[in-house]
C-alpha cells in the first residue's frame, strides 16, 4: 500500500483526470494509435458497441461517445500483448495459480487453442478439430443434466441464441449467466409489480424528468456515460437524490470531457442535490420511510381539502394492493425505520417532500438493491415508491435498473435462462424439430452446489471468470478439480482457466471489437442495452491472431461434434452469415425481432415492446401491484452491527470491470498500491481498539459450521456508515456463504455480510490470492 489514509481525489469524475487515464491505458497496452482510432467508433450507430457497460446508445451521439471505463476495456481487448503458446511453455498452471487477477489478464490476448496436459501441468497447443472432437466425446459420455453451459454478459445476441440452442438440443436448461449474480432480483420483482422483467425508462425520459432517485448504483465507475444525462438534468435544476453507503465521486460532481469550456475553465457540475448514506441492508427501511412520509402528507392534504399527494386517479385505475402497503407504513415506527436505515426521520421526510413536489420521477438502481437476502423486496419497494405517485408509464418517469455487462440483458431476451417457463420452448420445438427439456435448469448458486456435491460433471463457459466471481470461493475452488470437463471460450487468461477439470480446454475467440471475416463476408453482431434497445455492432480492429475463431464458429464447432445431425439447422450457414441467425431469432421471437436485419442499424436502436411503459400491466391480475415489505432489514439472516460484528458490502474500483482488474489502484476513492483493504469508519477503528493501517484477518459470522476467512487486509479510514465496512469484489468473495443469497432470485447477497475482524496472524488459515 502506498498509504493507509485515502488521498481525497481532488477532481470531479470525468475531466482531465479521465483523459489522462485513458491515454495511460492506451500506452500501457501498446495501442495508442489503433486504440484511439477505435474509440471514435464506440457506441455510434454504424460503429461498435462498447464491451464495457450496457448503458444506452443515443441516436445523436457525442463526438466521443465513450467513457474512461469503456476506453480501458477497449485498450484491454485490443492490446498489443499476447498470451501465446510460448508463455505456457514457461509457466506451469500451479505457478500461475499464485498470480493475481491483474497479472493474469495483463499477459495479453490468447492466440491459440489449448489443452491442459496433466504430465507437465501446462496448457499445450491443440488444433481446433481435435479440440472439438474430444470435447464432443466427453459431453456425449455424460448425462445432459450433469453439464452446465455458462454465458457471460458480453456474448452477442446471435452467439447467445446459438448457445442456448446448443444446450437445449444437448438436453438441459443448465444456462446460468451473469444475471444470476446481479439483476436476477430485478427480473423476479418487476414482473410481479409491473409485468415486465426490465426497466421502463429510455434516454428521452431523462430529458423530460423533473426528479431522479438513485439507489445503490455508482455511476462514476459502473456506467459513466450516464453522467451526461445526469449533468443535463442538473443544468435544468432537476434534483437528484442519492441513497448509497459510500460517497462516490461520480455521484458528487462531474466535468464533461466533451465540453471545451469545462476542460479549459475547470468548471464542473454538482450531481447529487441530496446524499443519504444508507446503512448496508437498510434500503427497504429507507424506502418505507419515504412511503410513510408520503402517506402522512396525503392524509394531511385530505384533511385540509388540499390536492392529494398520492396519485389517487392512477392508483384507482391501474393498481392493486395499496391497502397492505399503507397499513405496513402506518404501522411501522420511525424509530425502527431510523435504526434499520441508518438515516434520520428528518432527512427522509425532507427528500420525500422533494419527491412529492415532482410530477415526473425516474428511479435508478443497481446491485446495491439486488444483492441482498431480500433483494427482490428492495426492488419491489422502489416500484411501490414510484407507483404511489404514478411514476411508471408516463414520459419523464419510470424505473431504471442499470445493467453491467454490455449484453447481459440481451442474452436473456434470446433464451439464456435456466427457467424453462421464460424460454419459448414450444416455438423452438416447432422450429427445429426436437423436444426441448422442460425441467428447471441450474442457476449460478445451484451450479456451485452441484460442483460441491458432485452432480455437476462438466462446465462449458462462453466467456467470464466464473470461479472467481462466485461466493464461497475456497470451497468451490477445492471442488472444481473434481469436474470431468471444463471448457473456457475466452479472449484473456483468468483464474477460472487455471482451476480446471480433468479434461480442460481454453478456446480463444475474437473480441467484439475485432473484424469478423467469415465465408459470407465481414460480419456484424447485435446487443441490447439497459433500456431495451437493440443495436448493431461491427468490429474494426485487426484480430489478435490468425487462429482465433468467432464465438459463433466455436459454438457451431461444439454443436457439430456433440449433437446428432439436425436437418433443420445448418450450423455452417449460420457461421458464414450472421444475418441468417438473426432471421432465426426473428422467427423465434417475432414480437421483439421482426424485420431484425432491416432494423438493427436504427439510430438509437430499436426498442423491444414494453407494455408497462404504456401502462399496460402484463401481470396475472392485469394491474400494477403494490407489495408490502415483510421486514425492514434486507438481510435478516445476518447479524446486525453490534459489538465486534460489522457488516461488509463488496464494491468495485474505478479500474475494474467485474472480475477484470485494469490496475490495482482505486483513484476515485484515493486508495493506491493494492486492493487488499477494508474501508472502515474511524469510530469503528477506535471502538475496536485498532489503528488505521493495521493488518487484520476477517472471518464471516455464519451458523453453518464452515470457517470462511480472508487474511491480511489493511484498515483504511473512510466515510462509511458506522458498523459497515466496504471491501473489494472478488477478493472478499470467500467470506460469503452460497446459502446467503436473495430469496426467490438466488442472487448472491454480496452487499451485506456479517463479519468480525482480528489483528492479522490470529490463527486464520486461508491462502491469499496473489
VOTORMAR-562476 format. One record per residue (C-alpha): x, y, z; residue number from 1; residue in three letters. Coordinates in steps of 0.05 Angstrom, whole numbers, plus 5000, padded with zeros to 4 digits. Layout:
REM residues N
      u      v      w   resi   resn
      X      Y      Z    NUM    ala
...
//
This chain:
REM residues 770
      u      v      w   resi   resn
   5000   5000   5000      1    unk
   5025   5069   4983      2    unk
   4987   5099   5041      3    unk
   4937   5077   5094      4    unk
   4898   5142   5093      5    unk
   4859   5151   5029      6    unk
   4883   5210   4989      7    unk
   4820   5250   4971      8    unk
   4810   5253   4895      9    unk
   4815   5328   4882     10    unk
   4778   5326   4815     11    unk
   4708   5312   4791     12    unk
   4691   5249   4753     13    unk
   4709   5258   4680     14    unk
   4752   5319   4663     15    unk
   4827   5318   4653     16    unk
   4836   5262   4703     17    unk
   4797   5214   4658     18    unk
   4832   5239   4596     19    unk
   4899   5224   4628     20    unk
   4878   5154   4650     21    unk
   4852   5138   4580     22    unk
   4918   5159   4549     23    unk
   4956   5118   4601     24    unk
   4914   5056   4588     25    unk
   4925   5060   4512     26    unk
   5000   5069   4521     27    unk
   5005   5013   4572     28    unk
   4971   4964   4525     29    unk
   5015   4986   4466     30    unk
   4956   5011   4425     31    unk
   4959   5088   4427     32    unk
   4942   5096   4353     33    unk
   4900   5035   4339     34    unk
   4861   5044   4404     35    unk
   4849   5118   4392     36    unk
   4820   5104   4323     37    unk
   4774   5051   4351     38    unk
   4748   5095   4408     39    unk
   4719   5144   4357     40    unk
   4672   5088   4333     41    unk
   4648   5065   4401     42    unk
   4572   5068   4412     43    unk
   4559   5102   4345     44    unk
   4501   5079   4301     45    unk
   4547   5050   4248     46    unk
   4603   5032   4296     47    unk
   4619   4982   4350     48    unk
   4581   4971   4415     49    unk
   4628   4981   4474     50    unk
   4648   4917   4511     51    unk
   4642   4952   4578     52    unk
   4575   4974   4607     53    unk
   4505   4966   4578     54    unk
   4484   5038   4584     55    unk
   4441   5064   4526     56    unk
   4470   5086   4460     57    unk
   4439   5153   4437     58    unk
   4411   5166   4367     59    unk
   4452   5230   4365     60    unk
   4518   5212   4398     61    unk
   4571   5258   4424     62    unk
   4634   5262   4380     63    unk
   4668   5217   4431     64    unk
   4613   5171   4456     65    unk
   4656   5133   4505     66    unk
   4677   5139   4577     67    unk
   4740   5124   4616     68    unk
   4716   5054   4633     69    unk
   4699   5039   4560     70    unk
   4767   5064   4538     71    unk
   4802   5019   4588     72    unk
   4760   4959   4565     73    unk
   4777   4975   4493     74    unk
   4852   4981   4507     75    unk
   4849   4916   4547     76    unk
   4817   4878   4489     77    unk
   4858   4906   4430     78    unk
   4923   4904   4469     79    unk
   4987   4890   4432     80    unk
   5008   4839   4485     81    unk
   5000   4765   4471     82    unk
   4989   4704   4515     83    unk
   5014   4652   4465     84    unk
   5039   4581   4467     85    unk
   5108   4605   4487     86    unk
   5080   4636   4550     87    unk
   5052   4569   4573     88    unk
   5118   4534   4558     89    unk
   5149   4579   4611     90    unk
   5096   4573   4665     91    unk
   5060   4514   4697     92    unk
   4988   4520   4718     93    unk
   5009   4511   4791     94    unk
   5056   4571   4785     95    unk
   5002   4615   4751     96    unk
   4953   4600   4807     97    unk
   4996   4645   4850     98    unk
   4988   4705   4804     99    unk
   4937   4760   4817    100    unk
   4876   4772   4773    101    unk
   4910   4834   4744    102    unk
   4975   4797   4729    103    unk
   4939   4741   4692    104    unk
   4898   4784   4645    105    unk
   4955   4833   4635    106    unk
   4995   4779   4597    107    unk
   4953   4795   4536    108    unk
   4907   4763   4486    109    unk
   4901   4687   4480    110    unk
   4921   4666   4409    111    unk
   4917   4590   4403    112    unk
   4870   4535   4426    113    unk
   4899   4499   4487    114    unk
   4891   4434   4524    115    unk
   4915   4421   4595    116    unk
   4969   4368   4598    117    unk
   4970   4332   4665    118    unk
   5041   4305   4658    119    unk
   5072   4374   4651    120    unk
   5018   4414   4687    121    unk
   5018   4462   4627    122    unk
   4969   4483   4574    123    unk
   4995   4459   4507    124    unk
   4972   4478   4436    125    unk
   4919   4435   4403    126    unk
   4886   4441   4334    127    unk
   4813   4462   4331    128    unk
   4786   4397   4302    129    unk
   4819   4355   4355    130    unk
   4793   4401   4410    131    unk
   4722   4398   4385    132    unk
   4725   4322   4375    133    unk
   4748   4308   4446    134    unk
   4700   4358   4478    135    unk
   4644   4326   4438    136    unk
   4664   4256   4461    137    unk
   4666   4278   4534    138    unk
   4598   4312   4531    139    unk
   4566   4253   4496    140    unk
   4591   4208   4551    141    unk
   4557   4249   4606    142    unk
   4485   4254   4627    143    unk
   4459   4321   4599    144    unk
   4435   4344   4668    145    unk
   4507   4339   4694    146    unk
   4533   4391   4644    147    unk
   4529   4467   4653    148    unk
   4532   4519   4597    149    unk
   4550   4586   4628    150    unk
   4546   4651   4589    151    unk
   4578   4717   4608    152    unk
   4544   4782   4592    153    unk
   4589   4802   4533    154    unk
   4565   4750   4483    155    unk
   4524   4779   4426    156    unk
   4451   4765   4413    157    unk
   4469   4719   4356    158    unk
   4521   4679   4396    159    unk
   4475   4675   4456    160    unk
   4418   4648   4414    161    unk
   4463   4594   4385    162    unk
   4489   4577   4454    163    unk
   4421   4567   4486    164    unk
   4400   4524   4427    165    unk
   4463   4482   4435    166    unk
   4448   4469   4509    167    unk
   4375   4452   4496    168    unk
   4390   4406   4437    169    unk
   4441   4373   4483    170    unk
   4385   4361   4533    171    unk
   4388   4411   4591    172    unk
   4367   4480   4613    173    unk
   4430   4490   4654    174    unk
   4443   4560   4628    175    unk
   4467   4604   4686    176    unk
   4493   4672   4668    177    unk
   4516   4739   4695    178    unk
   4444   4759   4711    179    unk
   4444   4705   4765    180    unk
   4498   4745   4801    181    unk
   4468   4815   4795    182    unk
   4399   4834   4768    183    unk
   4360   4769   4774    184    unk
   4326   4802   4833    185    unk
   4301   4855   4784    186    unk
   4276   4802   4735    187    unk
   4237   4768   4791    188    unk
   4209   4831   4824    189    unk
   4186   4873   4765    190    unk
   4142   4820   4731    191    unk
   4103   4817   4796    192    unk
   4096   4892   4805    193    unk
   4091   4920   4734    194    unk
   4090   4859   4688    195    unk
   4157   4866   4652    196    unk
   4226   4839   4673    197    unk
   4266   4901   4654    198    unk
   4263   4976   4664    199    unk
   4214   5024   4631    200    unk
   4259   5084   4621    201    unk
   4291   5109   4556    202    unk
   4341   5164   4544    203    unk
   4284   5210   4524    204    unk
   4255   5204   4594    205    unk
   4318   5235   4624    206    unk
   4305   5297   4580    207    unk
   4235   5305   4610    208    unk
   4242   5284   4682    209    unk
   4239   5333   4740    210    unk
   4270   5288   4794    211    unk
   4317   5228   4796    212    unk
   4324   5179   4853    213    unk
   4389   5138   4857    214    unk
   4395   5074   4898    215    unk
   4458   5032   4904    216    unk
   4489   5048   4836    217    unk
   4557   5080   4828    218    unk
   4550   5116   4761    219    unk
   4622   5142   4761    220    unk
   4652   5072   4754    221    unk
   4596   5028   4730    222    unk
   4562   5069   4676    223    unk
   4599   5136   4667    224    unk
   4565   5154   4602    225    unk
   4501   5164   4643    226    unk
   4535   5224   4674    227    unk
   4518   5262   4610    228    unk
   4443   5252   4624    229    unk
   4452   5270   4698    230    unk
   4492   5332   4682    231    unk
   4439   5356   4633    232    unk
   4385   5344   4685    233    unk
   4423   5384   4737    234    unk
   4433   5441   4689    235    unk
   4357   5444   4685    236    unk
   4353   5448   4760    237    unk
   4329   5377   4769    238    unk
   4341   5348   4839    239    unk
   4380   5283   4843    240    unk
   4370   5246   4909    241    unk
   4422   5192   4923    242    unk
   4420   5134   4972    243    unk
   4487   5100   4977    244    unk
   4532   5077   5035    245    unk
   4594   5109   5005    246    unk
   4601   5179   4980    247    unk
   4622   5166   4908    248    unk
   4658   5217   4865    249    unk
   4614   5205   4804    250    unk
   4552   5219   4845    251    unk
   4582   5283   4874    252    unk
   4610   5323   4815    253    unk
   4626   5315   4742    254    unk
   4667   5353   4690    255    unk
   4647   5336   4619    256    unk
   4707   5317   4575    257    unk
   4662   5333   4515    258    unk
   4658   5406   4536    259    unk
   4717   5450   4516    260    unk
   4692   5504   4564    261    unk
   4693   5457   4624    262    unk
   4760   5428   4605    263    unk
   4792   5497   4597    264    unk
   4760   5531   4657    265    unk
   4756   5473   4707    266    unk
   4681   5482   4713    267    unk
   4642   5423   4739    268    unk
   4570   5402   4755    269    unk
   4547   5380   4824    270    unk
   4508   5316   4812    271    unk
   4471   5298   4876    272    unk
   4429   5351   4910    273    unk
   4415   5305   4969    274    unk
   4462   5249   4990    275    unk
   4438   5199   5043    276    unk
   4489   5147   5066    277    unk
   4442   5090   5079    278    unk
   4466   5031   5122    279    unk
   4482   4966   5086    280    unk
   4417   4928   5083    281    unk
   4376   4989   5101    282    unk
   4346   5007   5033    283    unk
   4278   4976   5045    284    unk
   4273   5013   5111    285    unk
   4293   5078   5078    286    unk
   4241   5070   5022    287    unk
   4187   5050   5072    288    unk
   4204   5114   5109    289    unk
   4194   5154   5045    290    unk
   4127   5118   5033    291    unk
   4107   5132   5106    292    unk
   4122   5206   5097    293    unk
   4083   5210   5032    294    unk
   4023   5174   5061    295    unk
   4023   5220   5122    296    unk
   4027   5281   5076    297    unk
   3969   5253   5035    298    unk
   3928   5243   5098    299    unk
   3941   5315   5118    300    unk
   3922   5340   5049    301    unk
   3856   5302   5051    302    unk
   3841   5331   5120    303    unk
   3853   5402   5094    304    unk
   3817   5391   5028    305    unk
   3883   5405   4992    306    unk
   3908   5370   4928    307    unk
   3927   5298   4941    308    unk
   3999   5277   4949    309    unk
   3987   5206   4923    310    unk
   3963   5199   4852    311    unk
   3893   5174   4871    312    unk
   3867   5170   4800    313    unk
   3926   5129   4775    314    unk
   3922   5084   4836    315    unk
   3848   5071   4827    316    unk
   3852   5057   4753    317    unk
   3917   5019   4748    318    unk
   3939   4987   4814    319    unk
   3922   4937   4867    320    unk
   3947   4923   4938    321    unk
   3955   4995   4963    322    unk
   3920   4980   5029    323    unk
   3972   4929   5051    324    unk
   4029   4979   5037    325    unk
   3992   5035   5073    326    unk
   3979   4991   5134    327    unk
   4051   4970   5136    328    unk
   4077   5041   5131    329    unk
   4030   5069   5183    330    unk
   4044   5011   5230    331    unk
   4119   5018   5229    332    unk
   4152   5065   5279    333    unk
   4200   5119   5257    334    unk
   4250   5094   5309    335    unk
   4253   5026   5275    336    unk
   4259   5057   5207    337    unk
   4316   5101   5231    338    unk
   4351   5042   5265    339    unk
   4349   4997   5204    340    unk
   4363   5050   5151    341    unk
   4415   5089   5189    342    unk
   4380   5153   5167    343    unk
   4342   5205   5206    344    unk
   4268   5217   5202    345    unk
   4282   5290   5186    346    unk
   4325   5272   5125    347    unk
   4275   5221   5099    348    unk
   4217   5269   5106    349    unk
   4257   5324   5072    350    unk
   4272   5282   5010    351    unk
   4201   5254   5010    352    unk
   4177   5326   5004    353    unk
   4224   5338   4945    354    unk
   4197   5275   4912    355    unk
   4125   5296   4926    356    unk
   4139   5363   4892    357    unk
   4159   5329   4826    358    unk
   4110   5303   4775    359    unk
   4157   5260   4733    360    unk
   4208   5219   4771    361    unk
   4258   5166   4750    362    unk
   4282   5113   4799    363    unk
   4352   5088   4782    364    unk
   4383   5029   4818    365    unk
   4439   4978   4814    366    unk
   4466   4919   4853    367    unk
   4463   4958   4918    368    unk
   4389   4938   4917    369    unk
   4391   4870   4885    370    unk
   4448   4835   4921    371    unk
   4414   4825   4988    372    unk
   4376   4768   5020    373    unk
   4313   4809   5007    374    unk
   4339   4839   4942    375    unk
   4272   4824   4909    376    unk
   4236   4862   4964    377    unk
   4283   4921   4954    378    unk
   4263   4926   4880    379    unk
   4190   4918   4898    380    unk
   4197   4975   4948    381    unk
   4225   5022   4894    382    unk
   4168   5002   4850    383    unk
   4119   5017   4907    384    unk
   4150   5086   4916    385    unk
   4143   5103   4843    386    unk
   4072   5076   4837    387    unk
   4048   5118   4895    388    unk
   4054   5180   4851    389    unk
   4040   5148   4784    390    unk
   4113   5150   4763    391    unk
   4112   5090   4717    392    unk
   4084   5092   4647    393    unk
   4088   5165   4631    394    unk
   4142   5208   4596    395    unk
   4198   5230   4641    396    unk
   4185   5177   4693    397    unk
   4197   5103   4706    398    unk
   4241   5051   4737    399    unk
   4312   5043   4712    400    unk
   4355   4984   4731    401    unk
   4426   4995   4706    402    unk
   4457   4931   4679    403    unk
   4531   4917   4680    404    unk
   4556   4872   4624    405    unk
   4545   4900   4554    406    unk
   4493   4848   4533    407    unk
   4473   4815   4597    408    unk
   4401   4837   4587    409    unk
   4401   4817   4514    410    unk
   4424   4746   4524    411    unk
   4365   4734   4569    412    unk
   4319   4763   4515    413    unk
   4342   4709   4466    414    unk
   4337   4649   4513    415    unk
   4396   4646   4561    416    unk
   4357   4625   4622    417    unk
   4353   4566   4668    418    unk
   4278   4577   4676    419    unk
   4241   4537   4622    420    unk
   4178   4580   4631    421    unk
   4217   4641   4606    422    unk
   4241   4608   4541    423    unk
   4195   4597   4480    424    unk
   4204   4521   4483    425    unk
   4143   4505   4441    426    unk
   4167   4551   4386    427    unk
   4237   4522   4389    428    unk
   4208   4452   4384    429    unk
   4168   4472   4322    430    unk
   4225   4510   4291    431    unk
   4279   4457   4300    432    unk
   4241   4392   4304    433    unk
   4262   4368   4373    434    unk
   4233   4363   4443    435    unk
   4267   4414   4488    436    unk
   4279   4395   4561    437    unk
   4224   4421   4605    438    unk
   4256   4414   4674    439    unk
   4286   4473   4711    440    unk
   4360   4483   4698    441    unk
   4415   4504   4746    442    unk
   4429   4577   4763    443    unk
   4495   4603   4789    444    unk
   4486   4583   4862    445    unk
   4457   4515   4843    446    unk
   4515   4503   4795    447    unk
   4564   4514   4852    448    unk
   4523   4468   4897    449    unk
   4526   4416   4842    450    unk
   4601   4422   4837    451    unk
   4606   4413   4912    452    unk
   4562   4351   4915    453    unk
   4589   4321   4851    454    unk
   4526   4323   4809    455    unk
   4557   4373   4761    456    unk
   4610   4339   4718    457    unk
   4622   4388   4661    458    unk
   4626   4463   4656    459    unk
   4628   4500   4589    460    unk
   4636   4575   4594    461    unk
   4623   4626   4539    462    unk
   4667   4680   4569    463    unk
   4671   4704   4641    464    unk
   4712   4684   4702    465    unk
   4661   4643   4738    466    unk
   4703   4611   4792    467    unk
   4730   4679   4814    468    unk
   4662   4713   4812    469    unk
   4621   4664   4855    470    unk
   4613   4663   4931    471    unk
   4648   4613   4977    472    unk
   4710   4616   4933    473    unk
   4753   4570   4974    474    unk
   4702   4514   4978    475    unk
   4683   4520   4905    476    unk
   4755   4521   4881    477    unk
   4772   4459   4922    478    unk
   4715   4421   4890    479    unk
   4726   4447   4819    480    unk
   4784   4399   4804    481    unk
   4736   4341   4812    482    unk
   4699   4361   4748    483    unk
   4710   4316   4688    484    unk
   4709   4371   4635    485    unk
   4719   4446   4635    486    unk
   4717   4487   4571    487    unk
   4731   4562   4571    488    unk
   4717   4606   4510    489    unk
   4757   4669   4524    490    unk
   4799   4727   4500    491    unk
   4845   4734   4562    492    unk
   4874   4686   4613    493    unk
   4839   4686   4681    494    unk
   4837   4644   4744    495    unk
   4778   4602   4721    496    unk
   4824   4573   4667    497    unk
   4874   4551   4719    498    unk
   4824   4519   4768    499    unk
   4804   4465   4719    500    unk
   4775   4395   4710    501    unk
   4809   4330   4690    502    unk
   4800   4348   4616    503    unk
   4807   4423   4605    504    unk
   4808   4468   4543    505    unk
   4818   4542   4531    506    unk
   4787   4563   4465    507    unk
   4809   4633   4443    508    unk
   4757   4675   4408    509    unk
   4752   4741   4371    510    unk
   4732   4801   4412    511    unk
   4672   4843   4392    512    unk
   4719   4900   4373    513    unk
   4755   4858   4320    514    unk
   4738   4848   4247    515    unk
   4700   4783   4239    516    unk
   4711   4756   4169    517    unk
   4671   4694   4151    518    unk
   4654   4657   4087    519    unk
   4597   4704   4074    520    unk
   4639   4766   4084    521    unk
   4652   4814   4142    522    unk
   4601   4802   4197    523    unk
   4565   4846   4247    524    unk
   4530   4827   4312    525    unk
   4478   4859   4357    526    unk
   4467   4874   4431    527    unk
   4412   4900   4477    528    unk
   4425   4959   4523    529    unk
   4397   4972   4593    530    unk
   4336   5009   4564    531    unk
   4314   4951   4520    532    unk
   4341   4979   4454    533    unk
   4376   4934   4404    534    unk
   4439   4958   4368    535    unk
   4483   4933   4312    536    unk
   4558   4928   4323    537    unk
   4614   4917   4273    538    unk
   4687   4906   4294    539    unk
   4742   4949   4265    540    unk
   4807   4925   4298    541    unk
   4851   4872   4266    542    unk
   4845   4804   4301    543    unk
   4897   4788   4353    544    unk
   4917   4724   4319    545    unk
   4906   4681   4257    546    unk
   4879   4621   4296    547    unk
   4824   4659   4332    548    unk
   4753   4639   4316    549    unk
   4689   4677   4329    550    unk
   4644   4655   4386    551    unk
   4593   4634   4334    552    unk
   4643   4589   4299    553    unk
   4665   4558   4365    554    unk
   4593   4544   4386    555    unk
   4579   4513   4318    556    unk
   4642   4470   4324    557    unk
   4620   4445   4392    558    unk
   4549   4432   4367    559    unk
   4572   4392   4306    560    unk
   4619   4350   4349    561    unk
   4568   4337   4404    562    unk
   4498   4334   4373    563    unk
   4464   4289   4322    564    unk
   4455   4320   4253    565    unk
   4392   4362   4252    566    unk
   4365   4375   4181    567    unk
   4332   4439   4205    568    unk
   4397   4471   4229    569    unk
   4456   4488   4184    570    unk
   4509   4510   4234    571    unk
   4559   4525   4179    572    unk
   4509   4570   4142    573    unk
   4497   4608   4207    574    unk
   4571   4619   4216    575    unk
   4580   4641   4144    576    unk
   4527   4695   4150    577    unk
   4502   4721   4217    578    unk
   4442   4752   4183    579    unk
   4414   4682   4178    580    unk
   4420   4675   4254    581    unk
   4381   4740   4261    582    unk
   4327   4712   4215    583    unk
   4322   4651   4261    584    unk
   4317   4696   4322    585    unk
   4262   4736   4289    586    unk
   4224   4671   4275    587    unk
   4231   4650   4348    588    unk
   4214   4719   4376    589    unk
   4172   4755   4323    590    unk
   4142   4806   4371    591    unk
   4211   4832   4390    592    unk
   4254   4818   4330    593    unk
   4210   4824   4268    594    unk
   4249   4853   4209    595    unk
   4312   4845   4252    596    unk
   4363   4854   4197    597    unk
   4328   4915   4169    598    unk
   4323   4949   4237    599    unk
   4389   4932   4271    600    unk
   4424   4997   4249    601    unk
   4367   5043   4272    602    unk
   4397   5105   4304    603    unk
   4389   5097   4379    604    unk
   4369   5024   4368    605    unk
   4300   4993   4361    606    unk
   4263   4981   4425    607    unk
   4232   4916   4448    608    unk
   4158   4922   4467    609    unk
   4149   4946   4539    610    unk
   4076   4945   4558    611    unk
   4088   4976   4626    612    unk
   4116   5038   4592    613    unk
   4047   5046   4562    614    unk
   4011   5030   4627    615    unk
   3992   4961   4603    616    unk
   4004   4913   4660    617    unk
   4020   4841   4639    618    unk
   4010   4814   4710    619    unk
   3962   4759   4729    620    unk
   3911   4809   4754    621    unk
   3923   4859   4698    622    unk
   3945   4914   4746    623    unk
   4008   4944   4774    624    unk
   4016   4915   4844    625    unk
   4038   4945   4909    626    unk
   4075   4893   4951    627    unk
   4086   4908   5024    628    unk
   4154   4891   5054    629    unk
   4158   4834   5104    630    unk
   4215   4861   5147    631    unk
   4257   4924   5147    632    unk
   4326   4892   5145    633    unk
   4342   4868   5075    634    unk
   4389   4816   5104    635    unk
   4353   4786   5164    636    unk
   4397   4724   5161    637    unk
   4457   4766   5180    638    unk
   4471   4796   5249    639    unk
   4461   4870   5255    640    unk
   4524   4911   5270    641    unk
   4535   4907   5344    642    unk
   4596   4898   5388    643    unk
   4651   4868   5346    644    unk
   4604   4847   5289    645    unk
   4607   4891   5227    646    unk
   4571   4889   5161    647    unk
   4614   4881   5099    648    unk
   4590   4902   5030    649    unk
   4632   4890   4968    650    unk
   4649   4943   4917    651    unk
   4687   4951   4852    652    unk
   4742   5001   4838    653    unk
   4746   5053   4782    654    unk
   4799   5009   4749    655    unk
   4756   4947   4747    656    unk
   4701   4915   4706    657    unk
   4671   4856   4742    658    unk
   4730   4809   4755    659    unk
   4775   4845   4705    660    unk
   4825   4889   4742    661    unk
   4859   4941   4697    662    unk
   4905   4963   4753    663    unk
   4906   4957   4828    664    unk
   4891   5029   4846    665    unk
   4823   5059   4862    666    unk
   4835   5132   4842    667    unk
   4765   5159   4858    668    unk
   4768   5131   4929    669    unk
   4841   5152   4938    670    unk
   4865   5081   4951    671    unk
   4932   5065   4918    672    unk
   4981   5007   4916    673    unk
   4935   4948   4928    674    unk
   4864   4922   4935    675    unk
   4871   4882   4999    676    unk
   4838   4935   5043    677    unk
   4776   4947   5085    678    unk
   4744   5016   5083    679    unk
   4721   5029   5153    680    unk
   4691   5085   5195    681    unk
   4742   5119   5240    682    unk
   4697   5110   5301    683    unk
   4695   5035   5289    684    unk
   4771   5031   5285    685    unk
   4776   5066   5352    686    unk
   4719   5026   5384    687    unk
   4752   4960   5364    688    unk
   4818   4982   5395    689    unk
   4854   4983   5328    690    unk
   4892   5035   5288    691    unk
   4887   5058   5216    692    unk
   4935   5018   5173    693    unk
   4932   4956   5217    694    unk
   4933   4889   5181    695    unk
   4873   4847   5200    696    unk
   4843   4779   5187    697    unk
   4769   4777   5171    698    unk
   4722   4720   5187    699    unk
   4649   4712   5168    700    unk
   4597   4703   5222    701    unk
   4557   4643   5199    702    unk
   4517   4589   5232    703    unk
   4533   4531   5186    704    unk
   4598   4510   5218    705    unk
   4641   4528   5158    706    unk
   4700   4574   5171    707    unk
   4704   4629   5120    708    unk
   4762   4677   5125    709    unk
   4806   4726   5087    710    unk
   4873   4743   5115    711    unk
   4917   4804   5112    712    unk
   4871   4863   5096    713    unk
   4892   4933   5115    714    unk
   4845   4981   5151    715    unk
   4834   5045   5113    716    unk
   4794   5101   5146    717    unk
   4736   5122   5102    718    unk
   4670   5158   5105    719    unk
   4624   5097   5112    720    unk
   4564   5087   5159    721    unk
   4583   5064   5228    722    unk
   4581   4989   5235    723    unk
   4592   4979   5160    724    unk
   4656   4965   5121    725    unk
   4670   4960   5047    726    unk
   4717   4910   5014    727    unk
   4733   4895   4942    728    unk
   4700   4843   4898    729    unk
   4723   4789   4884    730    unk
   4777   4789   4938    731    unk
   4724   4785   4993    732    unk
   4681   4731   4959    733    unk
   4708   4675   5004    734    unk
   4670   4707   5062    735    unk
   4602   4697   5030    736    unk
   4566   4631   5040    737    unk
   4530   4603   4980    738    unk
   4468   4599   5023    739    unk
   4469   4674   5034    740    unk
   4431   4692   4971    741    unk
   4369   4730   4953    742    unk
   4304   4695   4967    743    unk
   4266   4679   4902    744    unk
   4322   4703   4855    745    unk
   4382   4668   4887    746    unk
   4429   4727   4872    747    unk
   4489   4723   4919    748    unk
   4478   4773   4975    749    unk
   4545   4808   4969    750    unk
   4522   4875   4996    751    unk
   4512   4853   5068    752    unk
   4557   4800   5102    753    unk
   4566   4796   5177    754    unk
   4640   4794   5195    755    unk
   4689   4801   5252    756    unk
   4759   4829   5246    757    unk
   4820   4810   5287    758    unk
   4893   4831   5285    759    unk
   4929   4794   5229    760    unk
   4961   4727   5246    761    unk
   4908   4708   5296    762    unk
   4902   4637   5273    763    unk
   4866   4648   5207    764    unk
   4883   4594   5157    765    unk
   4869   4618   5087    766    unk
   4915   4623   5027    767    unk
   4913   4693   4998    768    unk
   4910   4706   4923    769    unk
   4970   4739   4890    770    unk
//
